[in-house]
Amino acid sequence: MATTEPRLEPEDKALAAAKRVLVMPRRSEEQMDIKEMYRVSRLLENKHALFYMIWEMGLPVFTRDLPTAAVVFDPETIDRPFGWYFNPDFWESLDDYTRAFILGHESLHILFNHIKRHNLKRRFTINEDGSVWDDHQVANIAQDIVINHALVNYFGFVRDRVKDWKEACWVDTIWPDRTDIPDDECFEYYYDLLKQDPGKCKSQKLMDIHDYFDLPEEVRKEIEKKLNKQLTVEEKKKIKDLIEQHVVGGPDGDASTEQEAHGKQAGTEALGAWIFVEKPKVVKKPKWETIVRNKVRLIMREQYGEVEQWAQRQRNHESLPRDLKLPAEMEDFDMVVNKAKIDLVFFLDASGSCTGFTDRFFKAATSVPDKVFKIHLCSFDTRVYELDIRVPKMQGGGGTAFDIMEDYIQASIKSGKMKRYPDAVFVITDGYGSQVNPQIPDRWFWFMTENYRHCIPAKSHVFMLNEFE
């Protein structure tokens, strides 16, 4: 007996189209170049913490099943709520600045919850032949207009530096003959304009595919929660208007009226889960170790042109495999491998007033990246004692002399133990000792338990430990 397919009403056809099953892109065996990712991550860091925090939540993947890029929700991705999927040929065709722009582009799609807002506005049309046409591309382009202008207006990207930017979605590339259209509206505003003339969409290229980042509500809320918790108050203040308009005030947010949900002022009273103002916190004294840290970072910037990581992985690299050696970890950085290590010297006064700093003294020294620096760790009284950085134990305890520290440095240079005069010398002392005349006194950093500075060179840096935690 012959059978026929059940007749679908137009509404049913539209619903079937909306529920089409997407095939998960297959992962390629090709791997991203870590140094490329490092350079791009640095560009993102300079724009806003938001970007590398979202970046670290995903897993970078190459695939040849997509023409450009996409954020892909993959429930099987271990410890990652989504993947950053790129066609390797597309990735290779881009310069670092454009790569950073696209990563920022994808990040804002996630932040703005665009897939849900897309589905709320998306429309399906039943053609005369019974086929279903949906305005998928119209919605995609409207979202890209928002994202691209936000990256320029809020985060300082320069669109002239983005490869082929004239082919992308901007107010003035889609409506070149109009000057009355603002470039800081929300997705729904541009969507309604494009619906009036869908032909405007045909000539513009999309930077990415929007089909796959339909994150489950609990995943999206978890991302929002992490951002809200980890971004500083200042970082959130910088994007406050953006958050209120596109996250809180959108149709899926807390806007109380239809008008609020479709304009620049959307959601100004509704802060949702985002907290922009916190109770005043008790101002804590900084730790004296921050002086050491900042000086070391400055030396690294001067020597290598970049500030590398401090004792732990940068959060924008957490998305990469744990067993992968990163340039930011100084393992494979050619310019570090090809250079001799930088000498740093730590001196701890063996007198009784300074012995309480022994543990922190050792921790400060061991936290310095040993792939870049050669640490000379010593205690001193009337002589200098070389210490084992792995064994937090101090030697000495007699009188105190300061000139012996400079003598130790000069002898180490002469013997070849140090390649040159140290880039920094850190001393913890009570200040009571003998006169010392360092060759380069402004490289000396004195941490004082007492305010006795008679023996301290005038050009050296002096810090009172009672002003620190």
C-alpha positions in Angstrom: 0.0 0.0 0.0 1.5 3.4 -1.0 2.2 5.8 1.7 2.5 9.6 1.5 4.3 12.0 3.8 2.1 13.8 6.2 1.1 17.3 5.0 2.8 20.0 6.9 1.1 23.3 7.5 3.3 26.4 6.9 3.9 26.9 10.6 5.0 23.3 10.9 7.5 23.7 8.0 8.9 26.8 9.6 9.3 25.0 12.9 11.0 22.1 11.2 13.5 24.5 9.5 14.2 26.1 12.9 15.0 22.8 14.4 17.3 21.6 11.7 20.1 19.3 13.1 23.6 20.7 12.7 26.5 18.3 12.2 29.3 18.9 14.6 32.4 20.1 12.7 35.2 17.5 12.7 38.4 18.4 14.3 41.5 18.5 12.1 44.8 17.0 13.1 46.5 20.3 12.3 47.6 22.3 15.4 47.7 26.0 15.9 51.2 27.6 16.2 51.7 28.5 19.8 53.8 31.5 19.1 51.0 32.9 16.9 48.5 32.3 19.6 50.8 34.0 22.1 51.1 37.1 19.9 47.3 37.3 19.4 46.6 36.8 23.1 48.9 39.8 23.9 46.9 42.0 21.5 43.7 40.9 23.2 45.1 41.5 26.7 45.8 45.1 25.7 42.1 45.7 24.8 40.2 44.3 27.8 40.4 41.5 30.4 36.9 40.4 29.1 38.5 38.9 26.0 41.2 36.7 27.4 38.8 35.6 30.2 36.3 34.3 27.6 39.2 33.0 25.5 40.5 30.8 28.3 37.0 29.2 28.7 37.1 27.7 25.3 39.3 25.2 23.4 41.1 26.3 20.2 40.5 23.8 17.4 41.2 23.6 13.6 38.5 22.2 11.4 38.0 22.0 7.6 34.2 21.6 7.9 33.7 25.4 8.3 34.8 28.1 5.9 35.9 30.7 8.4 35.4 30.6 12.2 32.8 29.7 14.8 32.1 29.2 18.4 30.9 25.7 18.8 29.1 24.2 21.8 30.5 20.7 22.3 29.2 18.9 25.3 32.0 16.3 25.0 34.8 18.9 25.3 36.3 18.1 28.7 36.4 21.1 31.1 35.5 23.5 28.4 32.0 24.7 27.6 32.7 25.5 24.0 35.4 25.4 21.3 37.0 28.1 19.2 36.8 26.5 15.7 38.9 27.9 12.8 39.4 26.8 9.2 43.2 26.5 9.1 43.4 28.1 5.6 41.3 31.0 6.8 43.4 31.4 9.9 46.6 31.3 7.9 45.3 34.0 5.5 45.0 36.5 8.4 47.5 38.8 10.1 47.7 38.8 13.9 45.7 42.0 14.3 42.8 40.5 12.3 43.0 37.3 14.2 42.7 39.2 17.5 39.7 41.2 16.0 37.9 37.9 15.1 38.6 36.4 18.6 37.1 39.6 20.1 34.2 39.4 17.7 33.4 35.8 18.8 33.8 36.8 22.4 31.1 39.5 22.2 28.7 37.1 20.4 28.9 35.0 23.6 28.7 37.9 25.9 25.7 39.4 24.1 23.9 36.0 24.0 23.2 36.6 20.3 22.0 33.1 19.4 19.0 33.4 21.8 18.2 36.9 20.7 18.6 35.8 17.1 16.0 33.0 17.6 13.6 35.4 19.3 13.6 37.7 16.2 14.2 35.2 13.4 11.4 34.9 10.9 10.5 32.1 8.4 8.7 32.7 5.1 6.8 30.0 3.2 7.5 30.4 -0.5 5.0 29.6 -3.2 6.6 26.3 -4.0 6.2 25.3 -0.3 9.9 25.7 0.5 10.9 27.6 3.7 13.1 30.7 3.6 14.5 32.0 6.8 16.2 35.2 7.5 19.2 33.6 9.0 21.7 35.8 7.1 19.8 38.9 7.9 20.0 38.2 11.6 23.7 37.3 11.3 24.6 40.5 9.6 22.6 42.6 12.1 24.6 41.0 14.9 27.9 41.5 13.1 27.2 45.2 12.7 26.8 45.5 16.5 29.9 43.5 17.2 32.2 45.2 14.8 31.3 48.7 15.8 31.5 47.8 19.5 35.1 46.5 19.1 36.0 49.8 17.6 33.9 52.2 19.7 34.4 50.5 23.1 37.7 48.6 22.9 39.9 50.6 20.6 40.3 48.4 17.6 41.2 50.3 14.5 39.1 48.9 11.6 41.6 50.1 8.9 44.0 47.5 10.3 41.5 44.7 10.0 42.0 42.7 6.8 39.3 43.3 4.2 37.3 45.4 6.6 35.4 47.1 3.7 33.8 43.7 2.8 32.6 43.2 6.4 29.4 44.4 8.1 29.4 48.0 9.2 26.8 50.7 9.1 28.6 52.6 6.3 29.3 49.6 4.2 25.7 48.4 4.2 24.1 51.8 4.1 26.8 53.9 2.3 24.2 56.5 1.2 22.7 57.1 4.6 24.1 59.2 7.5 21.2 59.0 9.8 21.9 55.5 11.1 23.8 55.3 14.4 26.6 52.8 14.9 26.0 52.1 18.5 22.5 50.5 18.5 21.6 47.0 19.5 21.1 43.9 17.3 17.3 44.2 17.1 17.5 47.8 15.7 19.6 46.8 12.7 17.6 43.6 12.2 14.4 45.6 11.7 16.2 48.0 9.3 17.6 45.1 7.2 14.2 43.4 7.1 12.9 46.4 5.2 15.6 45.8 2.5 17.1 42.2 2.7 19.0 43.0 -0.5 21.5 45.0 1.5 22.8 41.7 2.9 23.8 40.0 -0.3 27.2 41.7 -0.8 28.6 41.6 2.7 30.8 38.9 4.0 30.4 37.3 7.5 33.5 36.8 9.5 32.1 33.7 11.2 29.4 31.1 11.3 26.7 31.7 13.9 25.0 28.3 13.8 26.8 26.5 16.5 27.1 28.6 19.6 23.6 27.9 21.0 25.0 27.5 24.5 22.7 25.9 27.1 21.3 28.4 29.5 23.2 27.0 32.5 26.5 27.2 30.5 25.8 30.8 29.5 24.9 31.8 33.1 28.1 30.1 34.3 30.2 32.2 31.8 28.4 35.3 32.9 28.9 34.4 36.6 32.7 33.9 36.1 33.0 37.2 34.2 31.0 39.1 36.8 33.1 37.6 39.6 36.6 37.9 38.1 36.4 41.2 36.3 37.5 44.1 38.5 35.1 46.9 39.3 37.1 49.2 37.1 37.1 46.7 34.2 33.3 46.4 34.5 32.8 50.2 34.7 34.6 50.5 31.3 32.0 48.3 29.7 29.0 49.2 31.9 26.9 50.8 29.1 27.7 48.0 26.8 26.6 45.4 29.3 23.4 47.2 30.2 22.4 47.6 26.6 23.3 44.3 25.1 23.3 41.8 28.0 20.9 43.1 30.6 18.6 45.1 28.5 18.1 42.8 25.6 14.9 40.8 25.0 16.3 38.0 27.1 17.3 40.4 29.9 15.4 42.3 32.6 14.1 45.2 30.5 10.5 45.8 31.7 9.0 47.2 28.5 9.2 46.5 24.8 10.6 49.9 24.3 13.4 49.3 26.8 14.3 46.1 25.0 15.0 47.7 21.6 17.0 50.9 22.2 20.2 52.3 23.4 18.8 53.0 26.8 17.6 49.4 27.2 17.9 48.0 30.7 19.5 51.0 32.4 17.6 50.3 35.6 18.0 46.5 35.4 21.4 45.3 36.3 20.5 41.6 36.3 23.3 39.4 37.6 25.9 42.0 36.8 27.3 44.1 39.7 28.9 47.3 38.7 29.2 48.8 42.2 30.7 47.0 45.2 30.8 47.9 48.9 34.0 49.8 49.8 36.7 47.4 50.8 39.2 47.9 53.5 42.4 49.1 51.8 45.1 46.6 52.6 48.7 47.4 52.7 50.6 46.0 49.6 53.2 43.3 50.1 56.8 44.3 49.8 57.2 41.5 47.3 55.3 43.5 44.8 58.3 45.9 44.6 60.4 42.9 43.6 57.8 41.7 41.2 57.3 45.0 39.4 61.1 45.5 39.0 61.5 42.1 37.5 58.6 42.7 35.1 60.2 46.0 34.1 63.6 44.4 33.5 61.8 41.8 31.3 60.0 44.4 29.3 63.3 46.3 28.7 65.2 43.2 27.8 62.6 41.4 25.7 60.0 43.9 24.7 57.2 42.1 26.5 56.2 41.4 30.0 56.1 37.7 30.5 54.2 35.6 33.0 54.9 35.7 36.7 55.3 32.3 38.3 52.0 30.9 36.8 50.2 30.6 33.5 48.5 33.6 32.2 44.7 33.2 32.3 44.4 33.8 28.5 46.5 30.6 28.0 44.5 28.3 30.3 42.5 27.2 27.3 45.5 25.4 25.8 46.5 21.8 26.8 48.3 21.6 30.1 51.2 19.6 28.7 51.9 22.2 26.0 54.9 24.4 26.5 54.1 28.0 25.9 56.2 30.9 24.9 54.8 32.8 27.8 56.2 30.1 30.1 59.6 31.0 28.6 60.2 27.4 27.5 60.5 27.9 23.8 61.0 31.6 23.4 64.0 31.9 21.0 65.1 35.3 22.3 65.4 33.8 25.8 67.1 30.7 24.7 69.7 32.7 22.7 70.5 35.1 25.5 72.4 34.7 28.7 70.3 34.8 31.9 69.9 38.1 33.7 71.6 38.3 37.1 69.6 39.3 40.2 71.0 39.4 43.7 69.0 39.0 47.0 70.7 39.8 50.3 69.1 39.1 53.7 70.6 40.7 56.8 71.4 38.0 59.2 70.8 40.2 62.3 68.0 39.3 64.6 65.5 42.0 63.4 65.4 40.6 59.9 65.3 36.8 60.5 61.4 36.9 60.6 61.5 37.6 56.8 63.4 34.5 55.9 60.5 32.5 54.5 59.1 35.4 52.5 62.6 36.3 51.3 63.1 32.8 49.9 59.6 32.8 48.3 60.2 36.1 46.7 63.4 34.8 45.1 61.9 31.4 44.0 58.9 33.1 42.3 61.2 34.9 39.8 61.2 33.0 36.4 64.4 31.0 36.4 64.3 30.6 32.6 65.2 34.2 32.3 67.0 35.2 35.5 70.0 33.7 37.4 69.3 34.2 41.1 72.1 34.8 43.5 70.7 34.3 47.0 72.8 35.3 50.0 72.6 36.2 53.7 75.3 38.4 55.3 76.7 39.7 58.5 80.4 40.6 58.3 80.7 38.2 55.4 78.5 37.0 52.6 77.0 33.5 52.7 75.7 31.9 49.5 72.4 30.1 50.1 70.6 27.2 48.4 67.4 28.6 47.0 65.8 25.2 47.5 66.5 25.2 51.3 64.9 28.1 53.1 67.7 28.4 55.8 69.7 31.5 56.6 73.4 31.6 57.7 75.2 34.1 59.8 74.3 36.2 62.8 77.3 38.3 63.8 77.8 42.0 63.2 76.7 43.8 60.0 78.7 45.3 57.1 77.3 46.6 53.8 80.4 47.0 51.8 80.9 43.3 51.6 77.8 43.0 49.4 79.4 45.2 46.7 82.7 43.3 47.1 80.8 40.0 46.6 79.2 41.4 43.4 82.5 42.7 41.9 84.3 39.4 42.8 81.5 37.4 41.1 81.8 39.5 37.9 85.5 39.1 37.9 85.3 35.3 38.3 82.6 35.0 35.6 79.9 33.9 38.1 77.9 37.0 37.0 78.0 38.1 33.3 77.8 41.8 34.3 76.6 44.1 37.0 73.3 42.8 38.3 70.1 44.4 36.9 68.7 44.5 40.4 70.0 44.0 44.0 67.4 43.5 46.7 68.4 43.9 50.4 66.4 43.3 53.6 68.1 45.0 56.5 67.6 47.1 59.6 70.0 49.8 58.2 72.7 49.5 60.7 76.0 48.6 59.0 78.9 50.2 57.2 79.1 52.6 54.3 78.7 51.0 50.8 79.4 52.6 47.5 77.8 50.5 44.7 79.0 50.8 41.2 75.4 51.4 40.1 73.5 52.5 43.2 70.1 53.0 41.5 69.9 49.3 40.9 69.8 48.6 44.6 66.4 48.2 46.4 66.6 48.4 50.2 63.8 47.1 52.4 64.3 48.6 55.9 63.0 47.3 59.3 64.3 50.5 60.9 64.4 54.0 59.5 68.2 54.3 59.7 69.5 55.4 56.3 72.9 56.9 57.2 74.7 54.1 55.3 72.3 53.8 52.4 73.5 55.4 49.1 71.4 58.4 48.1 70.6 57.1 44.6 69.3 53.8 45.8 65.6 52.9 46.3 64.5 52.7 50.0 61.3 51.2 51.3 60.1 51.0 54.9 58.8 47.5 55.6 56.2 48.8 58.2 54.4 50.4 55.2 53.8 47.0 53.7 51.9 43.9 54.8 
